Amino acid sequence: MNSTYDQEIYALIDINNCYVSCERIFNPSLNGKPVVVLSNNDGCVVSRSNEAKALNIGMAVPWYEIEKEALKAGVQVFSSNYALYGDMSRRFFELLHQHFKDEDLEAYSIDECFIRLTSYQKFFDLEKYCRQLLAQIQQWLGLPCCIGIGYTKTQAKLANHFAKKRSGFNSVCSLLQLDLCSHEQLLLETDVSDIWGIGRKISKQLQAYGIYNAYDLTFANEHHMGKAFSVVMSRTIRELKGQSCIALDDPDIPSKRILSSRSFASPIQSKALIKQAVVFHLNRAHQRLTAQQQLCACVHVSLYEKIPIPPYKKPTSFVVGLAYATDDLIVLTQATVRQIDVLFKEKINYVKVAIMFSALHTKQHHTHDLWEPLALIQQRDHLMQTLANMKSRFGPDSIQVGYHSPLNQWKMKQQHRSPRYTTCWNEMLSIDDSMLSVTQIK
């Protein structure tokens, strides 16, 4: 397969073991040791160092199940430090924007990004350029990364998998440069469940069709498999063959839904506390709504009660349709809190709440209905702008609408959280005997 200037070329760059790598930047003593980072409320393992993987610590395994054995084996454990990870992610993406045009980048997650390299092949040796990029990220941020390059996003994702798992690629795998025999051998050695969008459940179904590895799926009949599964499966097969079917998403398209949700540190039976938690998450969702300059016309309220069998959480939900799309925090709060009186049941252990905004409208292009009280809308817009200015000046929790709760009431259980080195003044590194040695700085 030969490269041509009119054929799309994509890369996928991601940070190796992102959360663990962020912890190691500011605590070099963790290098070479097994390290795990836990999810919300210290629930499950969400990031593992290679040393922890070697101890057979699985992804998403509940921490309480392995805590004693892991600590005995010398595993270092950390709670999720989202302030630190988010700030390092911001720096990572800022560096990418220095090397590529905005329209050629698509953030896939906090630590992954697709890059369209089509136009850059005319001016650069793509593999060499990517290696220079990795070297700069390592030097400037201290984050180890891998890059996979292919003719499609699925190929780029698969090449990134090869770059991680096979040291011979030295962190960059370009399927464009591989000879046909080497390419086919890699496909034969790759389980079909490792292909982007397949996973374990679908891979078991594919075995009934004699498809066990990436090579089998690449040369499967796309029309037959599309009918047996879905159009997504047909598209995946074409992508594996080098036909680009998945374009970069428009980074300017706002979210279609906004969700704020989190489990409680312990079950709750108090309606007043539930309302406080709902207001807390409503405010978090509202911050994202206003940041995206959108209006909401529908609010989903969900309470999760604790049950003794898997999945251990049973949701009870209610959808509130508003009279008109709005970003008025007072209107949203009133409509949401009223639903708790409908959903709440006495003597039930609730373990989680969720608030989701849907039916979103871009504020700039929204046309108000003739029956909407325009004067009241303008008055409330002014009030919301004043509220936003106060939060911007004094902090997001300086003023609240609805049920008052202490600022720390709904924060996650984080018994093992490291300092927020880059975002909190009183937690930044300082050069003294109690914090950091000169050898660590080096």
Disulfide bonds with the S-S distance in Angstrom:
none
